[in-house]
């Protein structure tokens, strides 16, 4: 299995409504990245249990670890620099974007890079991924294993 260098360590998640988007830009909050264009990134704070909140904020600031996605753009109405870790939904497909957050796309889209075939909460062990997984990603806190494959 090959590890995907998407994003890394995670902190626990909070459940803030979009109405508190600006105030909730803090480590542990989850975000839905609605535009990952390099010069115009946009996101909203969302519920960590929502399939559309694909990332958790690891750190507020632009000094990110190599395995974190880097977000520099607008969250709500405020400019923010964030280090993000995955909160991918099982069954969802994503288009790789380098160090920027991966974009959620239709599994039939030509730009799709990987599909999350299994999400294992409470474990950080890539060996739990079946033989149909060709990629994996683990995050330590909260413990999560993402088993992925090419669609």
C-alpha positions, -999 to 999 in steps of 0.1 A, spaced: 0 0 0 12 35 -7 6 63 17 -11 94 4 7 125 16 -24 146 19 -26 158 55 -16 148 90 -23 152 127 -57 161 139 -72 175 170 -106 168 184 -136 183 166 -162 208 177 -197 212 163 -203 249 154 -230 262 132 -222 282 101 -237 313 118 -206 313 141 -182 307 112 -158 336 119 -157 330 157 -152 292 152 -120 294 132 -100 275 157 -80 242 161 -105 214 163 -132 230 142 -142 214 109 -145 232 76 -161 227 42 -137 240 15 -160 254 -12 -132 267 -34 -96 255 -33 -83 277 -61 -48 289 -51 -56 326 -52 -93 325 -41 -97 298 -14 -131 298 4 -145 278 33 -172 277 59 -171 263 93 -193 232 96 -203 203 117 -176 176 120 -201 149 115 -213 163 82 -201 146 50 -193 180 35 -169 191 63 -139 174 47 -112 189 69 -104 196 105 -83 226 115 -51 215 130 -36 249 135 -45 285 127 -16 300 109 4 293 77 33 274 94 20 239 85 36 205 88 45 189 55 16 164 58 -11 191 64 -31 208 36 -25 245 36 -55 268 33 -50 305 27 -83 323 20 -116 334 34 -136 315 60 -169 332 64 -160 369 60 -125 367 76 -92 360 59 -75 330 74 -44 308 71 -50 273 83 -33 239 85 -59 212 78 -61 174 83 -87 152 65 -122 145 77 -131 126 45 -164 109 41 -166 72 33 -178 67 -3 -168 102 -13 -143 110 -41 -117 138 -41 -93 155 -66 -58 158 -54 -46 195 -52 -9 192 -40 -5 210 -6 -39 227 -10 -70 209 3 -83 181 -20 -116 190 -36 -147 168 -32 -158 158 -67 -182 134 -83 -168 99 -85 -174 101 -123 -155 134 -127 -124 132 -149 -102 149 -123 -110 124 -95 -78 111 -78 -91 88 -51 -123 74 -34 -125 68 3 -137 32 3 -136 28 41 -133 52 71 -124 36 103 -129 58 134 -111 50 166 -81 33 149 -49 43 132 -38 11 115 -35 10 77 -34 -28 80 -72 -27 87 -76 -16 51 -86 -45 28 -68 -56 -3 -91 -33 -24 -74 -3 -8 -43 9 -27 -38 41 -6 -43 50 30 -40 79 55 -41 78 92 -46 107 116 -38 103 153 -63 125 171 -91 117 168 -78 83 157 -90 77 121 -79 55 92 -89 63 57 -87 34 32 -87 47 -4 -84 35 -39 -85 48 -75 -121 50 -86 
